[in-house]
Amino acid sequence: MCSAGSGRGPDTPDADVLVVGYGPIGQVLSILLATRGWRVLVVERWEQPYTLPRATSFDGETARTLASLGVAGSYPEIGLPADAYDWRNAEGRSLLRVELAERGVHGWPETTTMHQPALEAVLCARAEELPNLRVLRGYEAADLVDDGTGVELTATDTAGERLRCGASWVVGCDGANSFVRDHIGVRRTDLGFSFDWLLCDVVLHEPRVFSPLNVQHCDPARPTTAVGSGPGRRRWEFMRLPGESVAELNRAETAWRLLERFDVTPENATLHRHAVYSFQAAWADEWRRGRVLLAGDAAHLMPPFTGQGMCAGIRDVLNLSWKLDLVLRGAAGEGLLDTYPRERVGHVREAIDTAVRLGRVLCVTDAATATSRDASLLAGGADTGRGGQRGAAGPPLRTGLLYTGIGTAPVPPAGEVMPQGRVRHEGATGLFDEVVGTGPVLLGSADPAVALEESELTFLTGLGTRVVHMVAEGAEAAPGAVIDVDEVYLPFLRAARARFLLVRPDHHIYGAARTSRELAELVNQFRSGLVK
């Protein structure tokens, strides 16, 4: 157990991984590690979960990750799939529109609008089922010492009682004002793109259909966001205008006056919250220092216009968790953790840049500038990305733990995200992750187990790799083969001109091979990459 008072804790660490912060990012990381069998200790400064929503949506890739934690059955009570994301000018004409599939390339809705407290409650309940995951609420981090072999965290409660806890690794998931980041002296790059917005969370008294569910009103008279926020809930956000004070904007009377335009009044809705906030576009210059790592808002902040803030954080911990698992098991060297920031920073910067570009479309209060913007967008002259939504499987990795063949650059499709479809195996039909399982996957249109030498197969199965022989519906199949019900995997292999794909636990493809010889080279390079 952690030790109280001024004395040091025992020589044996209290946990394998200590997580600071228990918002959605800390929750997902903790569950991912605990389900792999590691002792996880969480230190959270607040005694009770935060009851107000912050993030309002998650994408299909995040839905896939959350489903792997065993919480997909709660999706109907957490959120609603979005049908579209529309950007409209002052006259209501669509400047940008993104249609959102109810079942996207990850097997889940491309965008789900959600009530964050409901999501956190579901994750808390899942965490409580794991005996090796402990959460200490009401303790604020006060000191952190990394001696090169382990990390000791000192935390204090509201009464001033000091608690010292040891762990092999510490991950700061403690938000925008991260103690962990600031304590280890990591600086941030800030793009300086920031505006004040009045946030209004509304509970509607009667059901109402909003289509499209998510709309940006690019009206220079008052740029406005209107998005779903889970069943029976909706959020409106109103930008502060030049010359308008924060105090003037942040009043209930102002909120109701602005909401009236959307037929939202005290008679048909409850204003659950109103608050003025400022978004930022920034990222930490280092994500790992020694045995201390950063994830989520502690590592990056982005404008809300792509709905990727929380999603990016969950993507962080999905990437980090399987690498920490291998390092803790002794199956990989500590250098593997250096690929975490190398891989994630590029994605995050791309997401921030897209959010900033979209923000510059919306945050226009000059009428003449807005007219010019509208003309350009209506003529198709602006490149802002796909509305910030990740309709494809996601941007590929361009560096990190990827197959390079005999060169130094990844060999396509290395780095791409593997889509998910329904499969059938041993009488069960469902999404691949549900039927086959998660973790590393080696799949092929030929049986990979036959193509591999025994030592190579032993290495992969020792990492928990699922070895999958994929066949078409109706084809004669050997026992144990998996049927490609949705025709996702075999067409992907054909497009890649490959017979085998090695897929990482975060769904990024490590590499592809056409022959048994190439497969052996791929597996051996993967093994070498782990021990560096």
C-alpha positions as CSV (number, residue, x, y, z in Angstrom):
1,M,0.0,0.0,0.0
2,C,1.0,3.6,-0.3
3,S,2.7,5.1,2.8
4,A,1.3,8.0,4.7
5,G,3.3,10.7,6.4
6,S,6.9,11.8,5.7
7,G,8.5,8.4,5.4
8,R,9.3,6.8,2.1
9,G,7.2,4.0,0.8
10,P,8.4,0.3,0.6
11,D,11.0,-0.8,-1.9
12,T,8.4,-2.8,-3.8
13,P,6.4,-0.3,-6.0
14,D,2.7,0.1,-5.0
15,A,1.8,-0.2,-8.7
16,D,3.2,-1.1,-12.1
17,V,1.7,2.1,-13.5
18,L,0.5,5.1,-11.7
19,V,-2.0,7.3,-13.5
20,V,-2.5,10.9,-12.5
21,G,-6.0,12.1,-13.4
22,Y,-9.2,10.1,-13.8
23,G,-11.1,11.8,-16.6
24,P,-11.9,9.7,-19.7
25,I,-8.3,9.5,-20.8
26,G,-7.1,8.3,-17.4
27,Q,-10.0,5.9,-17.2
28,V,-9.4,4.3,-20.6
29,L,-5.6,3.9,-19.9
30,S,-6.2,2.4,-16.5
31,I,-8.7,-0.1,-17.8
32,L,-6.5,-1.1,-20.8
33,L,-3.6,-1.8,-18.5
34,A,-5.6,-3.5,-15.7
35,T,-7.2,-5.9,-18.2
36,R,-3.8,-6.9,-19.3
37,G,-3.1,-7.9,-15.7
38,W,-1.0,-4.9,-14.4
39,R,-1.4,-3.2,-11.0
40,V,-2.7,0.3,-11.7
41,L,-3.0,3.0,-9.2
42,V,-4.9,6.3,-10.0
43,V,-4.5,9.5,-8.1
44,E,-7.4,12.0,-8.8
45,R,-7.6,15.4,-7.1
46,W,-11.4,15.6,-7.1
47,E,-13.3,13.6,-4.5
48,Q,-16.3,13.0,-6.8
49,P,-16.6,12.6,-10.6
50,Y,-17.3,15.9,-12.5
51,T,-21.0,16.0,-13.2
52,L,-21.0,18.5,-16.1
53,P,-20.3,17.6,-19.8
54,R,-17.1,18.8,-21.5
55,A,-16.6,16.7,-24.7
56,T,-19.8,16.1,-26.7
57,S,-18.8,13.4,-29.2
58,F,-16.5,10.6,-30.1
59,D,-15.6,9.1,-33.5
60,G,-15.8,5.5,-34.8
61,E,-12.2,4.7,-33.9
62,T,-12.9,5.8,-30.3
63,A,-16.1,3.8,-30.3
64,R,-14.0,0.8,-31.3
65,T,-11.6,1.3,-28.4
66,L,-14.4,1.8,-25.9
67,A,-16.1,-1.3,-27.1
68,S,-12.9,-3.3,-26.5
69,L,-13.2,-2.3,-22.8
70,G,-16.6,-4.0,-22.6
71,V,-18.9,-1.0,-22.5
72,A,-20.5,-1.0,-25.9
73,G,-23.8,-2.3,-24.4
74,S,-24.2,1.1,-22.7
75,Y,-23.9,3.2,-25.9
76,P,-27.6,3.9,-26.2
77,E,-27.7,5.5,-22.7
78,I,-24.5,7.5,-23.5
79,G,-25.1,9.0,-26.9
80,L,-26.7,9.1,-30.3
81,P,-25.2,8.7,-33.7
82,A,-24.9,11.9,-35.7
83,D,-26.3,12.0,-39.3
84,A,-24.3,14.9,-40.6
85,Y,-22.1,17.9,-39.8
86,D,-23.1,21.1,-41.6
87,W,-21.4,24.4,-41.9
88,R,-23.9,27.2,-42.9
89,N,-23.6,30.9,-43.7
90,A,-25.8,33.6,-42.4
91,E,-28.4,32.9,-45.0
92,G,-28.5,29.2,-44.1
93,R,-26.7,27.9,-47.2
94,S,-24.4,25.0,-46.7
95,L,-20.7,25.9,-47.0
96,L,-19.4,22.5,-46.0
97,R,-21.3,19.4,-45.3
98,V,-20.2,16.0,-44.1
99,E,-22.5,13.0,-44.2
100,L,-21.8,10.6,-41.4
101,A,-22.4,6.9,-41.7
102,E,-24.2,5.1,-39.0
103,R,-21.8,2.2,-39.6
104,G,-18.3,3.5,-40.6
105,V,-15.1,1.8,-41.4
106,H,-14.4,0.9,-37.8
107,G,-17.8,-0.9,-37.6
108,W,-19.3,1.8,-35.4
109,P,-21.0,5.2,-36.2
110,E,-18.6,7.7,-37.7
111,T,-19.7,10.2,-35.0
112,T,-21.6,9.6,-31.8
113,T,-22.8,12.6,-29.8
114,M,-22.6,11.9,-26.1
115,H,-23.2,13.0,-22.5
116,Q,-19.7,12.8,-21.0
117,P,-20.8,12.2,-17.4
118,A,-22.7,9.2,-18.6
119,L,-19.6,7.8,-20.4
120,E,-17.5,8.4,-17.3
121,A,-20.0,6.6,-15.1
122,V,-19.9,3.6,-17.3
123,L,-16.1,3.5,-17.4
124,C,-16.0,3.9,-13.6
125,A,-18.3,0.9,-13.2
126,R,-16.1,-1.1,-15.6
127,A,-13.0,-0.2,-13.6
128,E,-14.6,-1.3,-10.3
129,E,-14.8,-4.8,-11.7
130,L,-11.0,-5.0,-11.9
131,P,-9.4,-5.9,-8.6
132,N,-5.9,-4.7,-9.7
133,L,-7.1,-1.2,-10.4
134,R,-7.3,1.2,-7.4
135,V,-8.5,4.8,-7.5
136,L,-7.5,7.3,-4.8
137,R,-9.9,10.2,-5.0
138,G,-9.4,13.5,-3.2
139,Y,-5.6,13.5,-3.5
140,E,-3.8,16.2,-5.4
141,A,-0.3,15.5,-6.8
142,A,2.3,17.6,-5.0
143,D,5.7,16.1,-5.9
144,L,7.2,13.6,-8.3
145,V,10.6,12.0,-8.3
146,D,12.0,9.7,-11.0
147,D,15.2,7.9,-9.9
148,G,15.7,6.1,-13.2
149,T,14.4,2.7,-11.8
150,G,11.0,3.9,-10.6
151,V,8.9,6.9,-9.8
152,E,7.6,8.2,-6.5
153,L,4.6,10.5,-6.3
154,T,3.6,12.5,-3.3
155,A,0.0,13.6,-3.0
156,T,-2.0,15.5,-0.4
157,D,-5.7,15.4,0.6
158,T,-7.9,18.3,1.6
159,A,-6.8,17.8,5.2
160,G,-3.1,18.1,4.3
161,E,-2.3,14.5,4.8
162,R,0.6,13.4,2.6
163,L,0.6,10.1,0.8
164,R,3.6,8.7,-1.1
165,C,3.2,6.0,-3.8
166,G,5.7,4.2,-5.9
167,A,5.4,2.8,-9.4
168,S,7.5,1.7,-12.3
169,W,5.9,4.3,-14.6
170,V,3.8,7.4,-14.3
171,V,1.4,8.7,-16.9
172,G,0.1,12.3,-16.6
173,C,-3.6,12.3,-17.8
174,D,-4.3,15.3,-15.6
175,G,-5.6,17.8,-18.2
176,A,-4.8,21.2,-19.6
177,N,-3.3,22.4,-16.3
178,S,-1.2,19.3,-15.8
179,F,0.8,19.1,-12.7
180,V,2.9,16.2,-14.2
181,R,3.8,18.2,-17.3
182,D,4.6,21.4,-15.4
183,H,6.5,19.6,-12.7
184,I,8.9,17.8,-15.1
185,G,9.4,21.2,-16.9
186,V,8.0,20.3,-20.3
187,R,7.2,23.4,-22.4
188,R,4.4,23.8,-24.9
189,T,4.1,25.1,-28.4
190,D,1.1,27.4,-28.6
191,L,-0.3,28.5,-31.9
192,G,-2.0,31.5,-30.3
193,F,-5.4,30.7,-31.9
194,S,-8.0,31.3,-29.2
195,F,-11.5,32.8,-28.8
196,D,-14.0,33.1,-26.0
197,W,-17.3,31.3,-26.3
198,L,-20.4,31.1,-24.2
199,L,-21.2,27.4,-23.7
200,C,-24.9,26.5,-23.0
201,D,-25.8,23.0,-22.1
202,V,-29.5,22.5,-22.5
203,V,-31.9,19.7,-21.4
204,L,-35.0,19.7,-23.6
205,H,-38.3,19.1,-21.9
206,E,-39.8,17.3,-25.0
207,P,-38.1,15.1,-27.6
208,R,-37.1,17.1,-30.7
209,V,-35.5,16.0,-33.9
210,F,-32.5,18.0,-35.1
211,S,-31.3,17.2,-38.6
212,P,-28.5,17.6,-39.3
213,L,-27.6,16.9,-35.6
214,N,-24.4,19.1,-35.7
215,V,-24.3,22.5,-37.2
216,Q,-21.9,25.4,-37.3
217,H,-23.6,28.7,-38.1
218,C,-20.9,30.8,-39.8
219,D,-22.8,34.1,-39.2
220,P,-20.5,37.1,-38.7
221,A,-23.2,38.7,-36.5
222,R,-22.6,35.8,-34.0
223,P,-20.7,32.7,-34.9
224,T,-22.6,29.8,-33.3
225,T,-22.2,26.1,-32.7
226,A,-25.2,23.7,-32.2
227,V,-24.4,20.1,-31.6
228,G,-26.0,17.0,-30.0
229,S,-24.8,16.2,-26.4
230,G,-26.4,12.8,-25.8
231,P,-30.0,11.7,-25.5
232,G,-32.4,14.6,-24.7
233,R,-29.5,17.1,-24.5
234,R,-28.1,19.7,-26.8
235,R,-25.3,22.2,-26.6
236,W,-25.2,25.7,-28.1
237,E,-22.0,27.8,-28.1
238,F,-21.9,31.5,-29.0
239,M,-18.7,33.4,-29.8
240,R,-17.9,36.5,-27.9
241,L,-18.0,39.5,-30.2
242,P,-15.4,42.3,-30.4
243,G,-16.2,44.9,-27.7
244,E,-18.3,42.5,-25.7
245,S,-17.1,41.7,-22.2
246,V,-16.9,38.2,-20.8
247,A,-19.1,39.4,-17.8
248,E,-21.8,40.6,-20.2
249,L,-21.7,37.4,-22.2
250,N,-21.6,35.0,-19.2
251,R,-25.1,35.7,-17.9
252,A,-28.2,33.5,-17.9
253,E,-30.2,36.3,-19.4
254,T,-27.7,36.5,-22.3
255,A,-27.8,32.8,-22.8
256,W,-31.7,32.7,-23.0
257,R,-31.7,35.7,-25.3
258,L,-29.3,33.9,-27.7
259,L,-31.1,30.6,-27.4
260,E,-34.4,32.1,-28.3
261,R,-33.4,32.2,-32.0
262,F,-33.5,28.3,-31.9
263,D,-36.8,28.1,-30.2
264,V,-35.2,27.2,-26.9
265,T,-36.9,29.0,-23.9
266,P,-37.3,28.5,-20.2
267,E,-40.8,27.1,-21.0
268,N,-39.4,24.2,-23.1
269,A,-35.9,23.6,-21.8
270,T,-33.6,23.7,-18.8
271,L,-30.3,25.6,-19.0
272,H,-28.2,23.0,-17.3
273,R,-25.1,25.2,-17.4
274,H,-23.7,28.4,-19.0
275,A,-20.0,29.3,-18.9
276,V,-17.5,31.2,-20.9
277,Y,-14.4,29.2,-22.0
278,S,-11.4,29.8,-24.2
279,F,-10.1,27.1,-26.5
280,Q,-6.4,26.7,-27.3
281,A,-4.3,25.1,-30.0
282,A,-1.1,23.8,-28.3
283,W,1.0,20.7,-27.7
284,A,3.7,19.6,-25.3
285,D,7.2,19.7,-26.8
286,E,8.0,16.4,-25.0
287,W,5.7,13.5,-24.2
288,R,8.1,11.3,-22.4
289,R,10.9,12.2,-19.9
290,G,12.5,9.1,-18.3
291,R,9.7,7.1,-16.6
292,V,7.1,9.9,-16.9
293,L,4.8,10.1,-19.8
294,L,2.0,12.5,-20.9
295,A,-1.4,11.8,-22.6
296,G,-4.6,13.6,-23.5
297,D,-5.0,17.3,-22.6
298,A,-1.8,17.2,-20.7
299,A,0.0,16.6,-24.0
300,H,-2.2,18.6,-26.4
301,L,-5.1,21.0,-26.7
302,M,-7.1,21.7,-29.8
303,P,-10.1,23.9,-30.9
304,P,-13.4,22.0,-30.7
305,F,-14.4,22.2,-34.3
306,T,-13.3,18.7,-35.3
307,G,-14.6,16.9,-32.2
308,Q,-11.2,15.3,-31.8
309,G,-10.0,16.5,-28.4
310,M,-11.1,13.5,-26.3
311,C,-10.7,11.2,-29.3
312,A,-7.0,12.2,-29.7
313,G,-6.4,11.5,-26.0
314,I,-8.0,8.0,-26.2
315,R,-5.8,7.4,-29.3
316,D,-2.8,8.4,-27.2
317,V,-3.5,5.8,-24.5
318,L,-4.4,3.1,-27.0
319,N,-1.0,3.6,-28.6
320,L,0.8,3.8,-25.2
321,S,-0.9,1.0,-23.4
322,W,0.2,-1.9,-25.5
323,K,3.8,-0.6,-25.6
324,L,3.8,-0.2,-21.8
325,D,2.5,-3.8,-21.6
326,L,5.3,-5.2,-23.6
327,V,7.9,-3.2,-21.7
328,L,6.5,-4.3,-18.3
329,R,6.5,-7.9,-19.5
330,G,10.1,-7.7,-20.6
331,A,9.1,-8.5,-24.2
332,A,10.3,-5.1,-25.4
333,G,13.0,-2.6,-24.4
334,E,12.2,0.8,-22.9
335,G,13.2,2.4,-26.1
336,L,9.9,1.2,-27.6
337,L,8.2,3.9,-25.5
338,D,10.1,6.5,-27.6
339,T,7.9,5.5,-30.5
340,Y,4.8,6.7,-28.6
341,P,5.5,10.5,-29.0
342,R,7.1,10.0,-32.4
343,E,3.9,8.4,-33.7
344,R,1.4,10.5,-31.9
345,V,2.7,14.0,-32.3
346,G,2.3,14.0,-36.1
347,H,-1.3,12.9,-35.8
348,V,-2.1,15.5,-33.1
349,R,-0.5,18.3,-35.0
350,E,-2.5,17.4,-38.1
351,A,-5.7,17.3,-36.0
352,I,-4.9,20.7,-34.5
353,D,-4.0,22.3,-37.8
354,T,-7.3,21.0,-39.3
355,A,-9.2,22.4,-36.3
356,V,-7.5,25.8,-36.6
357,R,-8.3,25.9,-40.4
358,L,-12.0,25.2,-39.6
359,G,-12.0,27.7,-36.8
360,R,-10.8,30.4,-39.1
361,V,-13.8,29.6,-41.3
362,L,-16.2,30.0,-38.4
363,C,-14.7,32.7,-36.2
364,V,-15.3,35.6,-38.6
365,T,-17.1,38.6,-37.4
366,D,-16.4,41.0,-40.3
367,A,-19.3,41.0,-42.8
368,A,-17.1,41.7,-45.8
369,T,-14.6,39.0,-44.9
370,A,-17.6,36.6,-44.4
371,T,-18.9,37.4,-47.8
372,S,-15.6,36.6,-49.4
373,R,-15.3,33.4,-47.4
374,D,-18.8,32.3,-48.4
375,A,-18.1,32.9,-52.1
376,S,-14.9,30.9,-51.9
377,L,-16.4,27.9,-50.1
378,L,-19.6,27.9,-52.3
379,A,-17.3,27.8,-55.3
380,G,-15.3,24.9,-53.8
381,G,-12.2,27.0,-53.5
382,A,-11.2,26.3,-49.9
383,D,-9.4,23.2,-48.6
384,T,-10.4,22.7,-45.0
385,G,-10.3,18.9,-44.9
386,R,-13.3,16.6,-44.6
387,G,-15.1,18.9,-42.1
388,G,-12.6,17.7,-39.5
389,Q,-14.3,14.3,-39.4
390,R,-12.4,11.0,-39.8
391,G,-14.6,9.3,-42.4
392,A,-11.8,7.1,-43.5
393,A,-10.1,4.7,-41.2
394,G,-7.8,7.5,-40.1
395,P,-4.5,9.1,-41.2
396,P,-1.6,6.6,-41.5
397,L,1.5,6.6,-39.3
398,R,4.5,7.8,-41.2
399,T,7.1,7.0,-38.6
400,G,7.7,4.7,-35.6
401,L,7.4,1.0,-35.2
402,L,6.5,0.1,-38.8
403,Y,7.9,-2.4,-41.4
404,T,10.4,-0.7,-43.7
405,G,11.7,-3.7,-45.6
406,I,15.3,-3.1,-46.5
407,G,14.9,0.7,-46.5
408,T,14.2,3.4,-43.9
409,A,10.7,4.5,-44.9
410,P,7.5,2.4,-44.2
411,V,6.5,0.1,-47.0
412,P,2.7,0.6,-47.8
413,P,0.3,-0.4,-46.3
414,A,2.4,-0.1,-43.2
415,G,1.1,2.6,-41.0
416,E,-2.5,2.5,-42.3
417,V,-5.4,1.8,-40.0
418,M,-7.0,-1.6,-40.5
419,P,-10.8,-1.2,-41.0
420,Q,-13.2,-3.5,-39.1
421,G,-16.0,-5.6,-40.5
422,R,-18.2,-8.5,-39.4
423,V,-16.8,-12.0,-39.5
424,R,-17.9,-15.5,-38.6
425,H,-15.9,-17.9,-36.5
426,E,-16.9,-21.1,-34.8
427,G,-20.6,-20.3,-35.2
428,A,-20.4,-16.7,-33.9
429,T,-21.0,-13.7,-36.2
430,G,-20.1,-10.2,-35.3
431,L,-17.5,-7.5,-35.5
432,F,-13.9,-8.8,-35.8
433,D,-12.8,-7.5,-32.4
434,E,-15.8,-9.2,-30.7
435,V,-15.5,-12.5,-32.4
436,V,-11.7,-13.0,-32.9
437,G,-10.5,-10.6,-30.1
438,T,-8.1,-7.6,-29.8
439,G,-4.4,-7.4,-29.6
440,P,-1.8,-8.0,-32.3
441,V,-3.3,-9.8,-35.3
442,L,-1.6,-11.7,-38.1
443,L,-4.2,-12.4,-40.8
444,G,-3.8,-13.8,-44.3
445,S,-5.7,-15.1,-47.3
446,A,-3.5,-18.2,-46.7
447,D,-3.0,-19.8,-43.3
448,P,-0.3,-17.7,-41.5
449,A,0.4,-20.6,-39.1
450,V,1.4,-22.8,-42.0
451,A,3.6,-20.1,-43.6
452,L,5.6,-19.4,-40.4
453,E,8.5,-21.3,-38.9
454,E,7.8,-22.6,-35.4
455,S,10.1,-20.1,-33.7
456,E,8.4,-17.2,-35.5
457,L,4.9,-18.5,-34.6
458,T,6.0,-19.0,-31.0
459,F,7.3,-15.4,-30.8
460,L,4.1,-14.0,-32.1
461,T,1.7,-16.1,-30.0
462,G,3.9,-15.3,-27.0
463,L,2.9,-11.6,-27.5
464,G,-0.8,-12.7,-27.6
465,T,-1.1,-12.4,-31.4
466,R,-4.3,-13.7,-33.0
467,V,-3.3,-15.8,-36.0
468,V,-6.2,-15.7,-38.5
469,H,-6.8,-17.5,-41.8
470,M,-9.4,-15.3,-43.5
471,V,-11.7,-16.9,-46.2
472,A,-14.6,-15.7,-48.3
473,E,-18.2,-16.4,-47.5
474,G,-19.2,-19.8,-49.1
475,A,-15.6,-20.8,-49.7
476,E,-14.3,-24.2,-48.6
477,A,-12.4,-23.5,-45.4
478,A,-10.1,-25.5,-43.2
479,P,-11.2,-25.8,-39.5
480,G,-10.5,-22.6,-37.5
481,A,-10.7,-20.3,-40.5
482,V,-12.5,-17.0,-40.1
483,I,-15.1,-16.0,-42.7
484,D,-15.0,-12.4,-44.1
485,V,-18.8,-11.8,-43.9
486,D,-18.6,-8.1,-44.9
487,E,-15.9,-8.5,-47.5
488,V,-13.5,-6.1,-45.7
489,Y,-10.4,-8.1,-45.2
490,L,-9.8,-10.1,-48.4
491,P,-10.4,-7.1,-50.6
492,F,-8.0,-5.1,-48.4
493,L,-5.4,-7.8,-48.9
494,R,-5.9,-7.8,-52.6
495,A,-5.6,-4.0,-52.8
496,A,-2.4,-4.2,-50.8
497,R,-1.1,-7.0,-53.2
498,A,-0.4,-9.0,-50.1
499,R,-1.3,-12.4,-48.6
500,F,-0.5,-11.5,-45.0
501,L,-0.9,-8.5,-42.7
502,L,0.5,-8.0,-39.3
503,V,-1.7,-5.5,-37.4
504,R,-0.7,-3.8,-34.1
505,P,-3.0,-3.7,-31.1
506,D,-3.9,-0.1,-31.9
507,H,-5.2,-1.3,-35.3
508,H,-2.3,0.2,-37.3
509,I,-0.8,-2.2,-39.8
510,Y,2.8,-3.0,-39.0
511,G,3.5,-4.4,-42.4
512,A,2.4,-6.7,-45.3
513,A,4.0,-9.7,-46.9
514,R,3.3,-11.6,-50.2
515,T,5.2,-14.8,-49.5
516,S,6.3,-17.0,-46.6
517,R,9.9,-15.6,-47.0
518,E,8.7,-12.0,-46.9
519,L,6.5,-12.9,-43.9
520,A,9.6,-14.2,-42.1
521,E,11.5,-11.0,-42.8
522,L,8.5,-8.9,-41.5
523,V,8.3,-10.9,-38.3
524,N,12.0,-10.8,-37.6
525,Q,12.1,-7.0,-38.2
526,F,9.1,-6.6,-35.8
527,R,11.0,-8.6,-33.2
528,S,14.1,-6.5,-33.7
529,G,12.1,-3.3,-33.4
530,L,10.8,-4.4,-30.0
531,V,14.2,-5.0,-28.4
532,K,15.8,-1.7,-29.4
